[in-house]
Amino acid sequence: MLEFTPDAPLLVFGGPYSNLQATAALITEAERLGIPPDRVICTGDVVAYCADPEETSRRIAEWGCHVIQGNCEQQLAEGAQDCACNFEDGSACAALAKGWYPFALARVSSEMRAWMGGLPETLQFKFAGLTFRVVHGGVSLVNRWVFASDAAVLAEECQVASSDVIIAGHAGLPFITRSGHQTWFNPGVVGMPANDGTPDVWYGLITLGRDGVTLSTHRLAYDHRTASATMRRFGYANGYARALVTGLWPSLDILPEAERGMTGKRLRPRLTILQRQVPKSTSAQPAAIA
């Protein structure tokens, strides 16, 4: 198990989704915050909807942050013919995947597929006395959808995680919620907006201050118009190309009713303090954040 010193923040993010412009913006943001790549964690799906799967994979790999496998990494590494995203048969999401996944599969090199195949399926670490587990979807099922409104699923996943905090991706929406004494932290994704009517994408920070360990979600603006225009030149996933500009997903198939009801409503950054008593010998001020 890794152990990160609590004297500096950790940055966590999900789903670059082949979005090279958003990935570059995230790297620039980490540099602005003074966070080196060995204190950055990606929850997987480096490749998905957008137009630069090879370039995005290579940029992440060369940057050197921690990355776990998403379902897309697992499928691409095997040369599988579908993304195994857990979309229902006949749904709009499943139909859209028949456009973007073959596009990605044809463009990811054998070198990058080998890199994906060598990524760990999960990551465990300690920070300021708390235990963390990083997963892509669910703890045991890589492509399980876990949303803030589904208390039963959250409770089930937290029970098998055996960690104070579970950091996850896959669902595409940023949220922080408690389940008993455990916390589920989805920092959001950088490759696609959060269906809130804005083109911004999301990442998370873990910091330690006088009041304890803080989890927070943060917006990130980037050159979404170039990312969208690049997709449109190929024409394989125009619904997702529009989403990069409008901030609205082309399909809501995967969303529970509560999350569907938030469509087009601007999300607010979230902040949760998990541990209020911190020994003075280990306390540290969190880094300045925008």
Backbone as CSV, one residue per row, in Angstrom:
resi,resn,N_x,N_y,N_z,CA_x,CA_y,CA_z,C_x,C_y,C_z
1,MET,0.843,-1.200,0.000,0.000,0.000,0.000,0.877,1.250,0.000
2,LEU,0.563,2.175,-0.894,1.279,3.439,-0.937,0.962,4.276,0.295
3,GLU,1.868,5.161,0.650,1.581,6.137,1.704,2.106,7.487,1.238
4,PHE,1.170,8.421,1.078,1.522,9.767,0.655,1.707,10.654,1.882
5,THR,2.769,11.435,1.887,2.954,12.394,2.970,1.843,13.433,2.882
6,PRO,1.341,13.902,4.037,0.209,14.832,4.025,0.606,16.297,3.924
7,ASP,1.842,16.568,3.610,2.316,17.951,3.587,2.031,18.660,2.270
8,ALA,1.403,17.971,1.327,1.059,18.566,0.033,-0.190,17.874,-0.498
9,PRO,-0.932,18.532,-1.393,-2.185,17.951,-1.895,-1.964,16.766,-2.823
10,LEU,-3.017,15.981,-2.984,-3.128,14.996,-4.048,-4.196,15.485,-5.022
11,LEU,-3.978,15.237,-6.294,-4.971,15.565,-7.313,-5.501,14.261,-7.894
12,VAL,-6.819,14.148,-8.009,-7.450,12.941,-8.531,-8.407,13.337,-9.659
13,PHE,-8.473,12.492,-10.689,-9.362,12.803,-11.813,-9.721,11.518,-12.533
14,GLY,-10.788,11.590,-13.300,-11.222,10.441,-14.083,-11.331,10.782,-15.553
15,GLY,-11.508,9.735,-16.353,-11.868,9.816,-17.740,-11.296,10.907,-18.612
16,PRO,-10.020,10.846,-19.005,-9.556,11.750,-20.060,-10.310,11.557,-21.384
17,TYR,-10.792,10.333,-21.629,-11.699,10.057,-22.755,-11.155,10.472,-24.124
18,SER,-9.851,10.365,-24.346,-9.232,10.725,-25.627,-9.303,12.217,-25.919
19,ASN,-9.585,13.019,-24.904,-9.696,14.470,-25.063,-8.332,15.088,-24.767
20,LEU,-7.543,15.303,-25.812,-6.178,15.777,-25.652,-6.134,17.197,-25.092
21,GLN,-7.057,18.049,-25.510,-7.068,19.431,-25.032,-7.378,19.494,-23.539
22,ALA,-8.335,18.704,-23.088,-8.662,18.690,-21.661,-7.532,18.076,-20.841
23,THR,-6.895,17.053,-21.380,-5.771,16.426,-20.689,-4.629,17.428,-20.515
24,ALA,-4.341,18.171,-21.564,-3.284,19.180,-21.478,-3.631,20.243,-20.444
25,ALA,-4.912,20.633,-20.383,-5.336,21.629,-19.399,-5.201,21.104,-17.981
26,LEU,-5.504,19.824,-17.782,-5.378,19.222,-16.455,-3.918,19.189,-16.016
27,ILE,-3.012,18.846,-16.921,-1.586,18.825,-16.598,-1.111,20.231,-16.245
28,THR,-1.560,21.203,-16.997,-1.202,22.597,-16.704,-1.744,23.019,-15.341
29,GLU,-2.945,22.587,-15.017,-3.538,22.912,-13.716,-2.746,22.291,-12.577
30,ALA,-2.332,21.043,-12.740,-1.514,20.402,-11.711,-0.209,21.169,-11.517
31,GLU,0.396,21.599,-12.606,1.629,22.372,-12.504,1.380,23.709,-11.817
32,ARG,0.262,24.347,-12.121,-0.078,25.618,-11.479,-0.220,25.458,-9.966
33,LEU,-0.788,24.328,-9.555,-0.980,24.049,-8.139,0.281,23.509,-7.467
34,GLY,1.323,23.268,-8.255,2.555,22.730,-7.695,2.460,21.272,-7.310
35,ILE,1.601,20.504,-7.996,1.402,19.096,-7.682,2.126,18.246,-8.723
36,PRO,3.150,17.499,-8.342,3.894,16.679,-9.305,3.091,15.447,-9.712
37,PRO,3.425,14.830,-10.838,2.645,13.688,-11.324,2.615,12.500,-10.365
38,ASP,3.636,12.343,-9.501,3.596,11.214,-8.576,2.616,11.436,-7.431
39,ARG,1.943,12.590,-7.402,0.872,12.858,-6.442,-0.463,13.081,-7.168
40,VAL,-0.559,12.521,-8.361,-1.772,12.618,-9.183,-2.261,11.210,-9.491
41,ILE,-3.585,11.010,-9.401,-4.174,9.690,-9.616,-5.321,9.799,-10.611
42,CYS,-5.320,8.924,-11.615,-6.389,8.844,-12.618,-7.180,7.560,-12.418
43,THR,-8.509,7.669,-12.432,-9.368,6.509,-12.197,-9.677,5.703,-13.457
44,GLY,-8.959,5.962,-14.546,-9.106,5.119,-15.728,-9.993,5.703,-16.810
45,ASP,-10.151,4.938,-17.902,-10.791,5.375,-19.146,-10.046,6.560,-19.733
46,VAL,-8.748,6.358,-19.909,-7.927,7.350,-20.599,-8.453,7.538,-22.021
47,VAL,-8.940,6.465,-22.607,-9.472,6.491,-23.975,-10.977,6.262,-23.940
48,ALA,-11.689,7.070,-24.709,-13.119,6.832,-24.942,-13.591,7.715,-26.084
49,TYR,-14.513,8.629,-25.833,-15.341,9.261,-26.854,-14.611,10.177,-27.838
50,CYS,-13.585,10.862,-27.413,-13.032,11.986,-28.186,-12.030,11.532,-29.246
51,ALA,-11.366,12.508,-29.882,-10.721,12.240,-31.175,-9.246,11.876,-31.130
52,ASP,-8.616,11.899,-29.956,-7.169,11.684,-29.906,-6.795,10.561,-28.930
53,PRO,-7.208,9.333,-29.192,-6.933,8.243,-28.245,-5.455,7.924,-28.076
54,GLU,-4.712,7.856,-29.167,-3.281,7.546,-29.078,-2.524,8.683,-28.407
55,GLU,-2.786,9.898,-28.834,-2.066,11.051,-28.316,-2.364,11.277,-26.834
56,THR,-3.620,11.081,-26.441,-3.989,11.266,-25.035,-3.353,10.190,-24.164
57,SER,-3.380,8.958,-24.622,-2.758,7.864,-23.871,-1.272,8.121,-23.679
58,ARG,-0.618,8.532,-24.746,0.825,8.765,-24.674,1.141,9.949,-23.757
59,ARG,0.314,10.979,-23.804,0.550,12.153,-22.945,0.435,11.752,-21.467
60,ILE,-0.578,10.968,-21.134,-0.755,10.526,-19.746,0.397,9.617,-19.327
61,ALA,0.754,8.669,-20.186,1.823,7.728,-19.853,3.147,8.453,-19.645
62,GLU,3.444,9.392,-20.514,4.709,10.121,-20.401,4.719,11.072,-19.216
63,TRP,3.565,11.566,-18.847,3.482,12.457,-17.678,3.872,11.697,-16.414
64,GLY,3.405,10.456,-16.298,3.847,9.606,-15.197,2.977,9.626,-13.958
65,CYS,1.727,10.053,-14.074,0.835,9.988,-12.912,0.401,8.545,-12.672
66,HIS,-0.193,8.284,-11.510,-0.756,6.969,-11.215,-2.042,6.795,-12.023
67,VAL,-2.206,5.629,-12.640,-3.397,5.333,-13.436,-3.838,3.900,-13.129
68,ILE,-5.142,3.702,-12.944,-5.662,2.339,-12.866,-6.439,2.035,-14.144
69,GLN,-6.705,0.756,-14.356,-7.456,0.353,-15.541,-8.924,0.712,-15.407
70,GLY,-9.473,1.337,-16.443,-10.910,1.389,-16.616,-11.332,0.261,-17.530
71,ASN,-12.616,0.123,-17.762,-13.075,-0.925,-18.670,-12.512,-0.706,-20.072
72,CYS,-12.324,0.565,-20.471,-11.785,0.821,-21.811,-10.343,0.338,-21.930
73,GLU,-9.531,0.568,-20.908,-8.158,0.053,-20.937,-8.149,-1.465,-21.032
74,GLN,-9.005,-2.122,-20.255,-9.051,-3.586,-20.274,-9.441,-4.105,-21.657
75,GLN,-10.441,-3.483,-22.251,-10.915,-3.951,-23.556,-9.923,-3.651,-24.667
76,LEU,-9.352,-2.468,-24.659,-8.379,-2.122,-25.702,-7.124,-2.972,-25.593
77,ALA,-6.691,-3.250,-24.375,-5.495,-4.074,-24.188,-5.691,-5.462,-24.792
78,GLU,-6.923,-5.958,-24.720,-7.228,-7.285,-25.258,-7.594,-7.259,-26.736
79,GLY,-7.740,-6.054,-27.295,-8.193,-5.951,-28.679,-9.641,-6.342,-28.840
80,ALA,-10.433,-6.198,-27.771,-11.851,-6.571,-27.800,-12.623,-5.649,-28.735
81,GLN,-13.780,-6.107,-29.169,-14.547,-5.382,-30.175,-15.593,-4.444,-29.594
82,ASP,-15.699,-4.348,-28.278,-16.627,-3.392,-27.673,-16.021,-2.853,-26.387
83,CYS,-16.607,-1.774,-25.869,-16.010,-1.048,-24.740,-16.343,-1.657,-23.385
84,ALA,-17.348,-2.549,-23.318,-17.777,-3.142,-22.045,-18.108,-2.065,-21.016
85,CYS,-18.785,-1.021,-21.483,-19.129,0.099,-20.604,-20.337,-0.190,-19.705
86,ASN,-21.014,-1.290,-19.961,-22.224,-1.647,-19.208,-23.420,-0.809,-19.643
87,PHE,-23.461,-0.450,-20.934,-24.636,0.183,-21.499,-25.674,-0.901,-21.806
88,GLU,-26.947,-0.604,-21.600,-27.993,-1.569,-21.905,-28.116,-1.771,-23.412
89,ASP,-28.346,-3.031,-23.810,-28.541,-3.327,-25.226,-29.715,-2.519,-25.766
90,GLY,-29.508,-1.927,-26.924,-30.566,-1.152,-27.549,-30.655,0.287,-27.083
91,SER,-29.852,0.674,-26.113,-29.895,2.046,-25.613,-29.144,2.979,-26.547
92,ALA,-29.397,4.283,-26.382,-28.690,5.269,-27.197,-27.195,5.237,-26.922
93,CYS,-26.809,5.027,-25.659,-25.387,4.958,-25.311,-24.706,3.795,-26.024
94,ALA,-25.399,2.657,-26.082,-24.837,1.490,-26.757,-24.666,1.766,-28.251
95,ALA,-25.646,2.453,-28.840,-25.552,2.792,-30.263,-24.401,3.755,-30.520
96,LEU,-24.226,4.736,-29.644,-23.133,5.694,-29.795,-21.772,5.010,-29.671
97,ALA,-21.697,3.996,-28.797,-20.433,3.284,-28.600,-19.986,2.558,-29.860
98,LYS,-20.928,2.236,-30.738,-20.574,1.568,-31.988,-19.859,2.515,-32.953
99,GLY,-19.878,3.801,-32.614,-19.123,4.762,-33.406,-17.767,5.065,-32.804
100,TRP,-17.743,5.436,-31.494,-16.471,5.898,-30.930,-15.511,4.769,-30.572
101,TYR,-16.017,3.591,-30.161,-15.068,2.558,-29.751,-14.259,2.004,-30.929
102,PRO,-14.855,1.649,-32.068,-14.025,1.208,-33.202,-13.041,2.285,-33.661
103,PHE,-13.451,3.544,-33.587,-12.551,4.639,-33.927,-11.310,4.598,-33.041
104,ALA,-11.525,4.431,-31.727,-10.401,4.381,-30.791,-9.548,3.136,-31.000
105,LEU,-10.199,1.998,-31.151,-9.482,0.730,-31.305,-8.536,0.769,-32.502
106,ALA,-8.971,1.413,-33.582,-8.160,1.459,-34.798,-6.957,2.388,-34.668
107,ARG,-6.972,3.263,-33.658,-5.935,4.291,-33.569,-4.972,4.147,-32.406
108,VAL,-5.261,3.252,-31.481,-4.360,3.057,-30.347,-3.287,2.052,-30.742
109,SER,-2.037,2.435,-30.567,-0.917,1.598,-30.987,-0.752,0.389,-30.078
110,SER,-0.022,-0.605,-30.556,0.265,-1.786,-29.746,1.068,-1.401,-28.503
111,GLU,1.904,-0.390,-28.636,2.676,0.072,-27.478,1.764,0.606,-26.378
112,MET,0.786,1.405,-26.751,-0.126,1.970,-25.750,-1.087,0.905,-25.217
113,ARG,-1.457,-0.059,-26.051,-2.306,-1.152,-25.551,-1.548,-1.977,-24.521
114,ALA,-0.256,-2.179,-24.749,0.561,-2.908,-23.776,0.662,-2.118,-22.473
115,TRP,0.802,-0.805,-22.571,0.825,0.043,-21.373,-0.485,-0.092,-20.599
116,MET,-1.593,-0.075,-21.307,-2.893,-0.220,-20.663,-3.028,-1.564,-19.965
117,GLY,-2.543,-2.620,-20.639,-2.633,-3.947,-20.052,-1.806,-4.123,-18.800
118,GLY,-0.782,-3.289,-18.635,0.069,-3.376,-17.457,-0.372,-2.512,-16.299
119,LEU,-1.444,-1.753,-16.464,-1.925,-0.893,-15.384,-2.599,-1.725,-14.294
120,PRO,-2.533,-1.288,-13.043,-3.218,-2.017,-11.976,-4.731,-1.828,-12.055
121,GLU,-5.468,-2.784,-11.507,-6.924,-2.693,-11.500,-7.437,-1.803,-10.376
122,THR,-6.643,-1.632,-9.347,-7.028,-0.803,-8.211,-5.763,-0.242,-7.576
123,LEU,-5.932,0.698,-6.681,-4.811,1.314,-5.994,-5.251,1.601,-4.566
124,GLN,-4.409,1.279,-3.600,-4.702,1.567,-2.202,-3.583,2.426,-1.632
125,PHE,-3.972,3.403,-0.816,-2.954,4.255,-0.222,-3.442,4.832,1.104
126,LYS,-2.497,5.377,1.848,-2.798,6.067,3.099,-2.440,7.538,2.944
127,PHE,-3.241,8.373,3.613,-2.990,9.810,3.623,-3.511,10.356,4.942
128,ALA,-2.618,10.897,5.745,-2.975,11.515,7.029,-3.782,10.565,7.919
129,GLY,-3.402,9.299,7.928,-4.048,8.338,8.809,-5.303,7.701,8.260
130,LEU,-5.777,8.127,7.088,-6.955,7.538,6.462,-6.538,6.574,5.361
131,THR,-7.341,5.548,5.144,-7.088,4.598,4.068,-7.986,4.925,2.881
132,PHE,-7.413,4.825,1.676,-8.118,5.137,0.442,-8.033,3.951,-0.504
133,ARG,-9.087,3.724,-1.258,-9.101,2.704,-2.313,-9.572,3.358,-3.600
134,VAL,-8.794,3.205,-4.659,-9.141,3.776,-5.959,-9.673,2.669,-6.856
135,VAL,-10.878,2.865,-7.381,-11.485,1.913,-8.310,-11.985,2.686,-9.521
136,HIS,-12.362,1.947,-10.554,-12.910,2.632,-11.728,-14.421,2.785,-11.590
137,GLY,-15.135,1.678,-11.589,-16.585,1.721,-11.426,-16.961,1.281,-10.023
138,GLY,-17.097,-0.052,-9.858,-17.312,-0.610,-8.532,-16.054,-1.297,-8.037
139,VAL,-16.109,-1.770,-6.811,-14.937,-2.413,-6.217,-14.650,-3.748,-6.907
140,SER,-15.686,-4.533,-7.147,-15.511,-5.850,-7.761,-15.864,-5.876,-9.245
141,LEU,-16.634,-4.904,-9.698,-17.078,-4.867,-11.097,-16.634,-3.551,-11.711
142,VAL,-15.697,-3.620,-12.635,-15.040,-2.420,-13.145,-16.014,-1.455,-13.803
143,ASN,-17.098,-1.967,-14.396,-18.005,-1.093,-15.138,-19.343,-0.870,-14.427
144,ARG,-19.367,-1.029,-13.114,-20.609,-0.783,-12.386,-20.865,0.716,-12.261
145,TRP,-22.109,1.109,-12.496,-22.486,2.508,-12.344,-22.805,2.785,-10.878
146,VAL,-22.129,3.749,-10.297,-22.345,4.135,-8.908,-22.611,5.635,-8.869
147,PHE,-23.829,6.001,-8.463,-24.225,7.402,-8.433,-24.599,7.822,-7.009
148,ALA,-24.575,9.119,-6.774,-24.813,9.658,-5.433,-26.201,9.319,-4.912
149,SER,-27.178,9.199,-5.807,-28.558,8.986,-5.368,-28.867,7.540,-4.992
150,ASP,-27.979,6.615,-5.344,-28.265,5.188,-5.135,-27.625,4.711,-3.836
151,ALA,-28.322,4.946,-2.717,-27.774,4.640,-1.394,-27.482,3.156,-1.221
152,ALA,-28.321,2.295,-1.800,-28.130,0.853,-1.632,-26.851,0.385,-2.317
153,VAL,-26.615,0.854,-3.526,-25.397,0.484,-4.245,-24.171,1.029,-3.528
154,LEU,-24.242,2.270,-3.073,-23.120,2.866,-2.348,-22.792,2.074,-1.093
155,ALA,-23.801,1.696,-0.348,-23.569,0.934,0.878,-22.928,-0.411,0.582
156,GLU,-23.389,-1.064,-0.465,-22.837,-2.362,-0.860,-21.377,-2.235,-1.270
157,GLU,-21.083,-1.221,-2.070,-19.711,-1.027,-2.544,-18.773,-0.635,-1.407
158,CYS,-19.230,0.248,-0.541,-18.384,0.672,0.577,-18.069,-0.491,1.507
159,GLN,-19.030,-1.365,1.700,-18.833,-2.496,2.610,-17.706,-3.403,2.145
160,VAL,-17.596,-3.623,0.840,-16.560,-4.524,0.339,-15.235,-3.803,0.094
161,ALA,-15.254,-2.472,0.149,-14.027,-1.723,-0.126,-13.046,-1.744,1.031
162,SER,-13.564,-1.813,2.255,-12.720,-1.860,3.461,-11.717,-0.711,3.504
163,SER,-12.176,0.487,3.186,-11.344,1.687,3.239,-12.178,2.837,3.780
164,ASP,-11.496,3.832,4.319,-12.213,5.009,4.792,-12.829,5.792,3.645
165,VAL,-12.093,5.871,2.536,-12.535,6.636,1.369,-12.363,5.789,0.118
166,ILE,-13.386,5.780,-0.720,-13.309,5.126,-2.026,-13.333,6.211,-3.085
167,ILE,-12.312,6.231,-3.924,-12.236,7.172,-5.043,-12.601,6.410,-6.303
168,ALA,-13.580,6.920,-7.057,-14.071,6.182,-8.217,-14.290,7.100,-9.408
169,GLY,-14.443,6.483,-10.567,-14.747,7.203,-11.796,-15.982,6.626,-12.456
170,HIS,-15.920,6.438,-13.769,-16.904,5.754,-14.601,-18.228,6.495,-14.736
171,ALA,-18.807,6.970,-13.638,-20.136,7.573,-13.681,-20.156,8.929,-14.376
172,GLY,-19.007,9.612,-14.454,-18.931,10.848,-15.217,-19.385,12.102,-14.502
173,LEU,-19.905,11.976,-13.280,-20.392,13.122,-12.518,-19.591,13.271,-11.227
174,PRO,-19.201,14.497,-10.871,-18.474,14.689,-9.616,-19.427,14.699,-8.418
175,PHE,-19.068,13.959,-7.375,-19.855,14.019,-6.146,-19.055,13.444,-4.985
176,ILE,-19.427,13.855,-3.787,-18.857,13.334,-2.548,-20.023,13.000,-1.639
177,THR,-20.096,11.773,-1.160,-21.207,11.395,-0.303,-20.747,10.393,0.733
178,ARG,-21.443,10.381,1.874,-21.128,9.450,2.949,-22.040,8.240,2.883
179,SER,-21.485,7.106,3.286,-22.265,5.887,3.465,-21.790,5.261,4.766
180,GLY,-22.553,5.451,5.821,-22.092,5.038,7.134,-20.873,5.843,7.543
181,HIS,-19.808,5.143,7.909,-18.580,5.814,8.306,-17.601,5.970,7.148
182,GLN,-18.036,5.613,5.948,-17.153,5.681,4.781,-17.608,6.785,3.826
183,THR,-16.703,7.169,2.946,-16.986,8.255,2.004,-16.679,7.799,0.589
184,TRP,-17.611,8.077,-0.311,-17.424,7.800,-1.736,-17.115,9.122,-2.422
185,PHE,-15.994,9.163,-3.124,-15.495,10.395,-3.730,-15.300,10.165,-5.219
186,ASN,-16.181,10.750,-6.030,-16.006,10.730,-7.475,-15.612,12.146,-7.898
187,PRO,-14.368,12.350,-8.303,-13.918,13.701,-8.638,-14.421,14.212,-9.976
188,GLY,-15.152,13.368,-10.714,-15.587,13.740,-12.047,-14.552,13.355,-13.085
189,VAL,-14.822,13.721,-14.327,-13.934,13.365,-15.431,-13.471,14.629,-16.150
190,VAL,-12.334,14.525,-16.837,-11.809,15.675,-17.573,-12.096,15.606,-19.071
191,GLY,-12.597,14.467,-19.545,-12.798,14.323,-20.979,-14.157,14.717,-21.497
192,MET,-15.126,14.922,-20.606,-16.497,15.220,-21.004,-17.134,16.067,-19.905
193,PRO,-17.957,17.056,-20.248,-18.621,17.857,-19.215,-19.599,17.021,-18.394
194,ALA,-20.077,17.603,-17.305,-20.868,16.861,-16.313,-22.376,17.012,-16.507
195,ASN,-22.811,17.202,-17.774,-24.245,17.258,-18.091,-24.947,18.410,-17.372
196,ASP,-24.189,19.455,-17.028,-24.780,20.562,-16.274,-24.956,21.828,-17.109
197,GLY,-24.838,21.697,-18.428,-25.055,22.843,-19.292,-23.862,23.757,-19.436
198,THR,-22.706,23.353,-18.923,-21.469,24.113,-19.110,-20.425,23.192,-19.729
199,PRO,-19.474,23.729,-20.485,-18.448,22.883,-21.100,-17.317,22.514,-20.149
200,ASP,-17.341,23.041,-18.922,-16.261,22.761,-17.973,-16.207,21.284,-17.616
201,VAL,-14.997,20.832,-17.275,-14.802,19.467,-16.785,-14.350,19.549,-15.329
202,TRP,-14.093,18.382,-14.692,-13.915,18.362,-13.244,-12.737,17.503,-12.808
203,TYR,-12.152,17.899,-11.677,-11.137,17.103,-11.000,-11.314,17.294,-9.500
204,GLY,-10.543,16.534,-8.701,-10.651,16.631,-7.249,-9.307,16.830,-6.580
205,LEU,-9.354,17.348,-5.361,-8.163,17.505,-4.533,-8.374,16.859,-3.176
206,ILE,-7.302,16.340,-2.630,-7.262,15.821,-1.258,-6.177,16.607,-0.538
207,THR,-6.552,17.309,0.522,-5.603,18.151,1.245,-5.749,17.911,2.739
208,LEU,-4.756,18.374,3.472,-4.792,18.303,4.930,-4.594,19.693,5.499
209,GLY,-5.527,20.112,6.332,-5.428,21.404,6.996,-5.672,21.257,8.485
210,ARG,-5.854,22.370,9.166,-6.033,22.343,10.623,-7.253,21.542,11.041
211,ASP,-8.317,21.555,10.209,-9.563,20.878,10.577,-9.603,19.421,10.151
212,GLY,-8.650,18.993,9.371,-8.618,17.598,8.970,-8.403,17.400,7.483
213,VAL,-8.733,16.203,7.009,-8.570,15.845,5.604,-9.765,16.367,4.810
214,THR,-9.484,17.112,3.767,-10.529,17.724,2.953,-10.547,17.114,1.561
215,LEU,-11.736,16.717,1.133,-11.976,16.293,-0.244,-12.737,17.411,-0.935
216,SER,-12.354,17.753,-2.154,-13.036,18.846,-2.849,-13.065,18.589,-4.340
217,THR,-14.111,19.104,-4.996,-14.245,19.007,-6.448,-14.070,20.388,-7.060
218,HIS,-13.514,20.429,-8.281,-13.139,21.702,-8.898,-13.432,21.690,-10.388
219,ARG,-13.951,22.808,-10.875,-14.164,23.000,-12.301,-12.840,23.242,-13.018
220,LEU,-12.818,22.902,-14.298,-11.650,23.173,-15.132,-12.119,23.573,-16.524
221,ALA,-11.813,24.792,-16.906,-12.097,25.243,-18.272,-10.941,24.850,-19.187
222,TYR,-11.230,24.602,-20.436,-10.194,24.217,-21.401,-10.680,24.576,-22.803
223,ASP,-9.881,24.299,-23.800,-10.221,24.623,-25.184,-11.185,23.578,-25.742
224,HIS,-12.434,23.656,-25.280,-13.424,22.653,-25.672,-13.834,22.785,-27.143
225,ARG,-13.727,23.979,-27.689,-14.131,24.168,-29.090,-13.186,23.442,-30.052
226,THR,-11.893,23.478,-29.761,-10.955,22.730,-30.595,-11.186,21.231,-30.456
227,ALA,-11.426,20.777,-29.224,-11.694,19.349,-29.012,-12.926,18.908,-29.789
228,SER,-13.989,19.730,-29.761,-15.215,19.402,-30.484,-14.997,19.433,-31.990
229,ALA,-14.288,20.455,-32.476,-14.046,20.578,-33.909,-13.235,19.406,-34.444
230,THR,-12.285,18.934,-33.644,-11.482,17.774,-34.059,-12.360,16.547,-34.222
231,MET,-13.300,16.349,-33.305,-14.226,15.224,-33.425,-15.100,15.361,-34.663
232,ARG,-15.590,16.564,-34.905,-16.495,16.771,-36.034,-15.806,16.516,-37.378
233,ARG,-14.507,16.741,-37.431,-13.789,16.471,-38.690,-13.861,14.996,-39.071
234,PHE,-13.905,14.139,-38.048,-14.013,12.703,-38.323,-15.469,12.254,-38.448
235,GLY,-16.380,12.901,-37.731,-17.809,12.637,-37.875,-18.305,11.329,-37.312
236,TYR,-17.542,10.691,-36.438,-17.932,9.379,-35.920,-18.788,9.465,-34.656
237,ALA,-18.826,10.622,-33.993,-19.561,10.744,-32.717,-19.991,12.184,-32.512
238,ASN,-20.835,12.680,-33.413,-21.218,14.081,-33.360,-22.039,14.433,-32.124
239,GLY,-22.729,13.443,-31.564,-23.472,13.708,-30.331,-22.550,14.103,-29.196
240,TYR,-21.426,13.414,-29.074,-20.447,13.755,-28.047,-19.693,15.038,-28.402
241,ALA,-19.497,15.277,-29.696,-18.862,16.534,-30.117,-19.728,17.719,-29.692
242,ARG,-21.040,17.602,-29.854,-21.947,18.669,-29.400,-21.886,18.812,-27.886
243,ALA,-21.798,17.691,-27.186,-21.778,17.734,-25.725,-20.596,18.531,-25.185
244,LEU,-19.462,18.466,-25.884,-18.296,19.221,-25.432,-18.566,20.717,-25.422
245,VAL,-19.464,21.177,-26.280,-19.782,22.605,-26.376,-20.990,22.976,-25.527
246,THR,-22.031,22.148,-25.582,-23.279,22.480,-24.876,-23.233,22.116,-23.399
247,GLY,-22.365,21.161,-23.044,-22.348,20.680,-21.669,-23.479,19.730,-21.351
248,LEU,-24.182,19.237,-22.361,-25.310,18.320,-22.172,-25.015,16.998,-22.871
249,TRP,-25.182,15.898,-22.154,-24.892,14.582,-22.732,-25.875,14.246,-23.848
250,PRO,-25.446,13.469,-24.841,-26.345,13.085,-25.926,-27.369,12.037,-25.529
251,SER,-27.142,11.377,-24.410,-28.085,10.377,-23.900,-27.996,10.340,-22.389
252,LEU,-29.154,10.124,-21.745,-29.220,10.034,-20.281,-29.527,8.611,-19.825
253,ASP,-29.287,7.637,-20.684,-29.682,6.253,-20.414,-29.161,5.725,-19.077
254,ILE,-27.933,6.073,-18.747,-27.304,5.466,-17.571,-27.718,6.136,-16.262
255,LEU,-28.358,7.306,-16.338,-28.589,8.099,-15.136,-29.828,7.681,-14.365
256,PRO,-29.736,7.584,-13.048,-30.932,7.429,-12.223,-31.803,8.683,-12.318
257,GLU,-33.031,8.583,-11.830,-33.989,9.685,-11.958,-33.467,10.982,-11.336
258,ALA,-32.853,10.881,-10.154,-32.379,12.093,-9.476,-31.331,12.810,-10.295
259,GLU,-30.398,12.064,-10.874,-29.347,12.682,-11.675,-29.892,13.207,-13.011
260,ARG,-30.896,12.530,-13.552,-31.526,13.057,-14.769,-32.153,14.421,-14.509
261,GLY,-32.729,14.557,-13.336,-33.378,15.809,-12.978,-32.421,16.978,-12.838
262,MET,-31.133,16.698,-12.744,-30.124,17.754,-12.634,-29.567,18.186,-13.988
263,THR,-30.074,17.600,-15.060,-29.591,17.932,-16.395,-29.709,19.431,-16.662
264,GLY,-28.612,20.027,-17.090,-28.612,21.437,-17.433,-28.516,22.393,-16.267
265,LYS,-28.440,21.868,-15.046,-28.327,22.721,-13.865,-26.864,22.796,-13.435
266,ARG,-26.348,23.993,-13.382,-24.932,24.200,-13.103,-24.544,23.608,-11.745
267,LEU,-23.553,22.727,-11.755,-23.086,22.092,-10.525,-22.199,23.041,-9.731
268,ARG,-22.260,22.905,-8.417,-21.386,23.675,-7.539,-20.234,22.800,-7.069
269,PRO,-19.040,23.369,-6.953,-17.944,22.605,-6.349,-18.316,22.156,-4.950
270,ARG,-17.816,21.001,-4.554,-18.138,20.418,-3.250,-16.897,20.317,-2.391
271,LEU,-17.100,20.343,-1.085,-15.996,20.216,-0.138,-16.499,19.467,1.089
272,THR,-15.751,18.461,1.497,-16.090,17.666,2.672,-14.848,17.484,3.539
273,ILE,-14.978,17.738,4.831,-13.888,17.499,5.778,-14.174,16.189,6.511
274,LEU,-13.234,15.268,6.430,-13.452,13.924,6.943,-12.929,13.711,8.357
275,GLN,-11.889,14.421,8.714,-11.219,14.145,9.975,-10.958,15.474,10.673
276,ARG,-11.590,15.709,11.801,-11.528,17.025,12.420,-10.439,17.153,13.478
277,GLN,-9.931,16.047,13.949,-8.870,16.104,14.953,-7.570,15.624,14.324
278,VAL,-6.644,16.538,14.133,-5.367,16.208,13.511,-4.250,16.588,14.460
279,PRO,-3.350,15.674,14.799,-2.228,16.036,15.668,-1.454,17.212,15.107
280,LYS,-1.045,18.115,16.015,-0.328,19.306,15.565,0.943,18.964,14.811
281,SER,1.544,17.850,15.161,2.816,17.484,14.532,2.670,17.157,13.063
282,THR,1.416,16.824,12.612,1.218,16.455,11.204,0.349,17.447,10.464
283,SER,-0.126,18.492,11.146,-1.022,19.422,10.462,-0.280,20.210,9.409
284,ALA,-1.010,20.558,8.359,-0.420,21.326,7.265,-1.486,22.170,6.627
285,GLN,-1.113,23.300,6.112,-2.052,24.147,5.387,-2.273,23.567,3.992
286,PRO,-3.522,23.522,3.526,-3.736,23.081,2.151,-3.177,24.102,1.173
287,ALA,-2.790,23.594,0.006,-2.269,24.492,-1.016,-3.362,25.440,-1.484
288,ALA,-2.980,26.614,-1.923,-3.945,27.571,-2.443,-4.574,27.013,-3.699
289,ILE,-5.890,27.121,-3.804,-6.604,26.606,-4.957,-7.565,27.670,-5.454
290,ALA,-7.863,27.573,-6.730,-8.766,28.563,-7.320,-10.204,28.183,-7.020
